[in-house]
């Protein structure tokens, strides 16, 4: 029996709905052949894939990040505005492709408006200039009688786009970027960018480039930019680009725990950079996915299994539990590559991850409640990047000092996140990680009045390697659960093996 003790007396924070965001980049069928596919039978007259937009509406993204990613470090936004027949095709340095620029700023804004998401635009701090970034904000948000505001109007957009969120570059620490920097160099340059962008529009919110694996980077950035920024970013790809082995099932069930470790490191760096525990700077997990994009069989829908869905749910639960310090998150990417929606010329497939977003986006409350899990657990050697920690001391003659090749980690088989709304609705998100066994769970609610059961949902398939494909599109989907009765503020339920569940109650 796993016992979960839920304190409903005092909420300990709030969930920012922007954790249910997504990311799009000019790469590998995400934009072209994904969101945008002129001439396709499923596209409208403007080239937008209507089936993709309708699927996005089902998961209701709250914020979308654009145009990258690596792509942005050599992207010049003026190439993607105005009449499409006049736009120039250029060599694209991030992915070594040709960029047609047929999709640009206004197209991205249109996608956001159609699905109800806030736009987050990342500026080019690789080959771009401060002035170029200032002009982009003026084009998007300008209301005066100025050149770039009038240029937007001349393109048919009288009203400003009102882009509130802006990112200061992407992964500027990495040599894979155009013009990467040291922490000091980035902080100095980002300070000048931030100052100028706020001069153009003082209402905008800024995301600084963080490095979730190296606290020194984040401390340096926060010390320099603390007055300017609202968020510092963190990125994570668990497998292929990360330290996890997809073949080790129980290891991957700890990915949420590992990301929570990175998250706490980032929060600690914010505290150190501020030299104060009081800070309004939050973490933006603005790129995350179970798989890095270099997955060998990335286009094969069978590669996206229930295991992927479980990890996705565990990560979202982690975001929910840490809502006090997480301001946004963007799944990378949602369309094609290793995303939740597979798009071809013929149609779309909602991969295994899709129903996870569909379920948790609509069954998560605003307030966070403490939930303590006590029950069966397992131990696993938790891998980690070699970038984490300090260099091993060379005098380890008697093996007195531990290495940096992974930690023995104990994790509960049942993962829980509990939220609620002001109307008294309580949402209990539960993941049974066990590969073979159903788990008996007893929920204990601490509340002065009787808590009543409402309804429940589950995502489950008999086999862990089950997947959604064009031939079998509904193998993994959200299903209704039989309601579990409550008595004296206790609810007993059996969670199926390797399943994702949400139970609703009323207090």
C-alpha positions in Angstrom: 0.0 0.0 0.0 1.2 3.5 -0.9 -0.2 6.2 1.4 -0.4 9.8 0.1 -1.1 12.5 2.7 -2.6 15.6 1.3 -2.9 18.9 3.3 -5.8 20.9 1.9 -5.7 23.5 4.7 -3.2 25.9 3.3 -2.1 26.1 -0.4 1.7 26.4 -0.6 1.8 28.2 -3.9 0.3 28.6 -7.4 0.8 26.9 -10.7 1.6 29.2 -13.5 -0.4 28.0 -16.5 2.5 28.9 -18.7 4.1 25.6 -17.8 1.8 24.2 -20.5 3.7 25.9 -23.3 5.3 24.7 -26.5 8.3 25.5 -28.7 8.6 25.9 -32.5 11.7 26.3 -34.6 12.6 26.5 -38.3 13.9 22.9 -38.3 13.2 19.4 -39.5 9.5 19.7 -40.5 8.4 21.7 -37.4 7.4 24.8 -39.3 7.5 23.8 -43.0 5.4 20.7 -43.5 4.2 21.1 -39.9 2.4 24.2 -38.9 2.8 25.7 -42.4 2.2 23.7 -45.6 0.8 25.8 -48.5 -0.9 23.7 -51.1 -1.7 20.8 -48.8 -5.3 19.7 -48.8 -5.4 20.2 -45.0 -4.1 23.8 -45.3 -6.1 27.0 -45.5 -5.5 29.8 -48.1 -2.8 31.2 -45.9 -0.9 27.9 -45.8 -1.7 27.0 -42.1 -2.4 23.4 -41.5 -5.9 23.4 -40.0 -5.6 19.9 -38.7 -2.5 20.9 -36.7 -4.2 24.0 -35.4 -7.3 22.0 -34.2 -5.0 19.5 -32.5 -3.2 22.4 -30.8 -6.5 23.7 -29.5 -7.1 20.4 -27.9 -4.1 20.8 -25.6 -4.6 24.6 -25.4 -1.0 25.8 -25.2 -0.6 28.9 -23.0 2.7 30.2 -24.5 4.7 29.4 -27.6 8.4 30.1 -28.1 9.8 31.1 -31.5 11.9 31.1 -33.7 14.5 29.0 -31.8 16.5 27.5 -30.5 19.8 27.3 -32.4 18.0 28.8 -35.5 17.7 32.2 -33.8 21.4 32.8 -33.4 21.7 33.7 -37.1 18.1 34.7 -37.9 17.4 38.2 -39.2 13.7 38.8 -38.6 13.3 41.4 -41.4 13.9 38.6 -43.9 10.5 37.1 -42.8 8.1 40.0 -43.1 6.2 41.7 -45.9 5.0 40.3 -49.2 6.2 36.7 -49.5 7.1 37.0 -53.1 9.8 39.5 -52.1 11.4 37.5 -49.3 14.9 36.2 -49.9 16.0 32.6 -49.5 19.1 32.4 -47.4 21.6 29.8 -46.2 20.7 28.8 -42.6 23.7 28.2 -40.4 22.2 26.4 -37.5 21.0 23.3 -39.3 22.9 23.9 -42.6 19.8 24.2 -44.7 18.2 26.8 -47.0 15.6 29.0 -45.4 12.8 30.4 -47.6 11.5 32.9 -45.0 8.0 32.2 -46.2 7.0 31.8 -42.5 7.9 34.7 -40.3 6.8 36.9 -37.4 3.3 37.6 -38.5 2.7 34.0 -39.3 3.9 32.9 -35.8 1.6 35.5 -34.2 -1.3 34.2 -36.2 -0.7 30.7 -35.0 -0.6 31.9 -31.4 -3.8 33.9 -31.8 -5.6 31.0 -33.3 -4.8 28.6 -30.5 -5.0 31.2 -27.7 -1.3 31.2 -26.7 1.0 34.0 -25.6 3.9 34.5 -28.0 7.5 34.3 -26.7 10.0 35.6 -29.2 13.7 35.0 -28.8 16.1 37.6 -30.2 19.3 37.0 -32.1 22.3 37.5 -29.9 24.6 35.6 -32.1 24.9 37.6 -35.4 22.2 40.1 -34.5 22.6 43.6 -33.1 20.9 45.4 -30.3 19.4 47.8 -32.8 17.9 44.9 -34.8 16.3 43.5 -31.7 14.9 46.9 -30.8 13.4 47.2 -34.2 11.7 43.8 -33.8 10.0 45.0 -30.6 9.0 48.2 -32.3 7.5 46.3 -35.3 5.6 44.0 -32.9 4.5 46.4 -30.2 4.9 49.9 -31.5 1.9 52.2 -31.3 3.5 55.5 -32.4 4.2 57.1 -35.7 7.6 55.5 -36.2 9.2 53.6 -39.0 8.8 50.0 -37.8 5.4 50.5 -36.3 4.3 52.0 -39.7 6.0 49.1 -41.5 3.8 46.6 -39.6 0.8 48.7 -40.5 1.8 48.7 -44.2 1.9 44.9 -44.0 -1.8 44.9 -43.0 -1.5 44.8 -39.2 -2.9 48.1 -37.9 -3.0 46.9 -34.3 0.2 46.0 -32.5 0.9 42.3 -31.8 1.5 43.0 -28.1 4.3 40.5 -27.6 4.9 40.5 -23.9 7.7 37.8 -23.5 11.1 38.1 -25.1 14.2 35.8 -24.8 17.7 37.1 -24.7 19.4 34.7 -27.0 19.6 30.9 -26.9 22.1 28.6 -25.3 24.8 31.2 -25.6 27.2 29.1 -23.6 27.3 26.5 -26.4 29.9 26.3 -29.2 27.1 25.0 -31.4 25.7 28.5 -31.4 26.7 31.3 -33.8 28.9 33.4 -31.5 28.9 31.7 -28.1 30.1 33.5 -25.0 31.6 33.0 -21.5 29.2 33.8 -18.7 30.7 37.2 -18.2 30.6 38.0 -21.9 27.0 37.0 -22.1 26.0 38.8 -19.0 27.6 42.1 -20.3 26.0 41.8 -23.7 22.6 40.7 -22.4 22.6 43.7 -20.1 23.0 46.0 -23.0 20.3 44.2 -25.0 17.9 44.1 -22.0 18.3 47.8 -21.3 17.6 48.8 -24.9 14.6 46.5 -25.3 13.1 47.8 -22.1 13.6 51.3 -23.5 11.5 50.4 -26.5 8.8 48.8 -24.4 9.1 48.9 -20.6 6.2 46.5 -20.2 7.9 43.4 -21.7 9.1 40.4 -19.7 12.6 39.1 -20.4 14.0 35.6 -20.3 17.8 35.4 -19.8 19.8 32.4 -21.1 20.5 30.1 -18.2 22.7 27.0 -18.0 20.9 24.5 -15.7 24.0 22.3 -15.4 26.5 24.9 -14.3 25.4 27.2 -11.4 28.5 29.5 -12.0 27.0 30.6 -15.3 23.6 31.4 -13.7 25.1 33.2 -10.7 27.1 35.5 -13.1 24.1 36.2 -15.2 21.7 36.9 -12.3 24.3 39.2 -10.6 24.5 41.3 -13.7 20.9 41.2 -14.9 18.8 40.9 -11.8 17.0 44.2 -12.3 16.3 43.5 -15.9 15.0 39.9 -16.2 12.0 38.0 -15.1 13.1 34.5 -15.9 16.3 32.5 -16.4 16.0 29.6 -18.8 16.8 25.9 -18.3 16.9 23.2 -21.1 16.8 19.4 -20.8 16.7 16.5 -23.3 16.8 13.3 -21.3 18.0 10.7 -23.9 20.2 11.0 -27.0 21.3 14.6 -25.9 21.2 13.7 -22.2 22.6 11.2 -19.8 19.7 8.8 -19.7 19.4 5.4 -21.4 16.0 4.8 -22.9 16.4 1.0 -22.6 16.6 1.3 -18.8 13.0 1.8 -18.0 13.3 2.3 -14.2 16.1 4.8 -14.8 14.0 6.9 -17.1 11.2 6.9 -14.5 13.6 9.1 -12.5 14.0 11.8 -15.1 11.5 14.1 -13.3 13.6 13.7 -10.2 16.8 14.5 -12.1 15.2 17.6 -13.6 14.1 18.6 -10.2 17.8 18.4 -9.1 18.7 20.7 -12.0 15.8 23.0 -11.1 17.0 23.3 -7.5 20.5 24.1 -8.7 19.1 26.9 -10.8 17.0 28.3 -8.0 20.1 28.2 -5.7 22.1 30.1 -8.4 19.3 32.7 -8.4 19.6 33.1 -4.6 23.4 33.3 -4.9 23.3 35.8 -7.7 20.8 38.0 -5.8 22.6 37.5 -2.5 19.1 37.3 -1.1 16.4 34.7 -0.8 13.8 37.2 -2.0 13.5 37.3 -5.8 10.9 37.5 -8.4 13.1 35.8 -11.0 11.6 32.4 -12.0 12.9 29.5 -14.0 11.7 29.1 -17.6 12.1 25.5 -18.8 11.7 26.8 -22.3 13.1 23.6 -24.0 12.5 20.1 -22.7 11.7 16.7 -24.1 12.3 13.0 -23.3 14.4 12.7 -26.5 16.9 15.0 -28.1 16.2 15.7 -31.8 19.0 13.4 -33.0 16.9 10.3 -32.2 17.7 7.8 -34.9 14.1 6.9 -35.7 12.7 10.3 -35.0 10.0 10.1 -37.8 8.8 6.7 -36.8 5.6 7.1 -34.7 6.2 3.7 -33.1 9.2 5.2 -31.4 7.0 7.3 -29.2 5.6 4.8 -26.6 3.7 4.8 -23.3 7.1 5.0 -21.7 7.5 8.5 -23.3 4.1 9.4 -22.1 4.9 8.4 -18.5 8.1 10.5 -18.5 6.2 13.4 -19.9 3.6 13.2 -17.1 6.3 12.9 -14.4 8.0 16.0 -15.7 4.8 17.9 -15.8 4.1 16.8 -12.2 7.5 18.1 -11.2 6.7 21.5 -12.8 3.4 21.5 -10.9 5.0 20.7 -7.6 7.6 23.5 -8.1 5.1 26.1 -9.3 6.3 28.7 -6.8 9.6 28.9 -8.8 8.7 27.8 -12.3 7.3 30.6 -14.5 6.9 28.8 -17.8 7.9 25.7 -19.7 8.0 24.9 -23.5 7.9 21.4 -24.8 10.4 21.0 -27.6 9.0 20.6 -30.1 5.3 19.9 -30.2 5.0 19.3 -33.9 7.2 16.7 -35.7 10.9 16.0 -34.8 10.4 14.3 -31.4 7.1 16.0 -30.7 3.7 15.0 -29.5 2.1 15.6 -32.9 3.3 13.8 -36.1 2.4 15.6 -39.3 2.7 14.3 -42.8 1.2 15.3 -46.1 -1.6 12.9 -45.5 -2.6 13.9 -42.0 -1.6 13.8 -38.3 -1.0 11.3 -35.6 -1.4 12.2 -31.9 1.6 10.4 -30.5 1.7 8.9 -27.0 2.7 12.2 -25.3 -0.3 14.1 -26.8 -3.0 12.8 -24.4 -0.7 13.6 -21.4 -0.9 17.3 -22.4 -4.6 17.0 -23.2 -5.3 15.5 -19.7 -3.1 17.6 -17.5 -3.7 21.0 -19.2 -7.4 20.7 -18.5 -7.2 18.8 -15.2 -4.7 20.9 -13.2 -5.8 23.6 -10.7 -4.3 26.9 -9.8 -3.3 26.2 -6.2 -0.6 23.8 -5.1 -1.2 21.5 -2.1 1.4 19.5 -0.2 1.2 15.8 -0.9 3.6 13.4 0.8 4.0 9.9 -0.7 4.9 7.0 1.7 5.2 3.6 0.1 7.1 1.1 -2.0 10.2 2.5 -3.7 13.1 1.3 -5.8 16.8 2.3 -6.1 18.6 3.1 -9.3 22.0 4.5 -10.3 20.9 8.0 -11.5 23.1 9.3 -14.3 24.1 12.9 -14.7 26.0 15.1 -17.0 29.7 15.4 -16.4 29.3 19.2 -16.4 27.6 18.9 -13.0 29.8 19.3 -9.9 33.5 20.1 -9.5 36.5 18.3 -10.8 37.5 15.3 -8.8 40.4 15.9 -6.4 43.5 14.1 -7.5 44.6 13.0 -4.0 41.9 10.4 -3.7 44.4 7.7 -2.6 42.0 5.9 -0.2 38.8 6.5 -2.2 37.7 9.0 0.4 36.0 11.2 -2.2 33.1 10.1 -4.4 33.2 10.4 -8.2 30.8 12.1 -10.4 29.5 9.2 -12.4 26.0 9.0 -11.0 24.2 8.8 -7.7 22.3 6.0 -6.0 18.8 7.4 -6.0 15.7 6.1 -4.3 12.3 6.9 -5.9 8.7 6.0 -5.1 6.8 3.9 -7.5 3.9 6.3 -7.3 4.4 10.0 -8.2 1.9 12.6 -7.1 1.0 16.2 -7.6 -2.1 17.8 -6.1 -3.7 21.1 -7.1 -7.0 22.9 -6.6 -9.3 25.6 -7.8 -11.1 28.3 -5.8 -14.4 26.5 -6.3 -13.1 23.7 -4.2 -12.2 21.2 -7.0 -9.1 19.2 -6.2 -7.0 17.5 -8.9 -4.8 14.6 -7.9 -2.3 13.6 -10.6 -0.8 10.1 -10.0 1.7 8.1 -12.0 2.3 4.5 -11.3 5.8 3.9 -12.6 5.9 0.2 -11.9 6.5 -1.8 -15.1 4.6 -4.9 -14.0 2.4 -4.4 -10.9 -0.8 -2.5 -10.1 -0.4 -0.3 -7.0 -2.8 0.1 -4.2 -3.0 3.7 -3.1 -4.7 5.3 -0.2 -5.3 9.1 -0.3 -5.7 10.8 3.1 -7.1 14.3 2.9 -6.5 16.7 5.8 -9.5 19.1 5.7 -12.1 20.2 8.2 -15.0 19.1 6.1 -15.8 16.0 4.1 -14.1 15.6 0.7 -16.2 13.9 -1.9 -15.1 12.1 -5.0 -16.1 13.4 -8.5 -14.5 11.6 -11.4 -11.3 10.2 -12.7 -9.3 9.8 -15.9 -6.5 7.5 -17.0 -3.9 7.0 -19.8 -3.0 3.3 -20.0 -2.1 0.5 -22.4 -1.2 -3.1 -21.6 2.3 -2.9 -23.1 4.9 -0.2 -22.2 6.0 -0.1 -25.8 2.5 0.6 -27.1 2.3 3.6 -29.5 -0.2 5.5 -31.6 0.3 5.2 -35.3 -1.7 6.1 -38.4 -3.2 2.6 -38.4 -3.9 2.6 -34.7 -4.3 6.2 -33.7 -6.1 5.6 -30.4 -4.0 3.0 -28.7 -3.0 5.5 -26.0 -5.7 8.0 -25.1 -7.5 9.6 -22.2 -10.1 7.2 -20.7 -12.6 7.7 -18.0 -12.0 5.9 -14.6 -14.6 4.4 -12.4 -15.1 6.8 -9.5 -13.4 5.9 -6.3 -15.5 6.5 -3.2 -14.2 8.6 -0.2 -15.0 7.8 3.4 -13.8 10.0 6.3 -11.6 11.8 3.9 -9.8 8.7 2.7 -9.9 7.3 -0.8 -8.6 3.9 -1.8 -7.8 3.1 -5.4 -5.8 0.6 -7.4 -3.6 2.2 -10.1 -2.9 0.0 -13.1 0.7 -0.7 -13.8 2.6 1.9 -15.8 -0.4 4.3 -15.9 -1.1 8.0 -15.7 -4.2 9.1 -13.7 -6.0 12.1 -12.5 -8.7 11.9 -9.8 -11.0 14.8 -9.1 -12.5 15.6 -5.7 -14.6 18.4 -4.1 -13.7 19.8 -0.8 
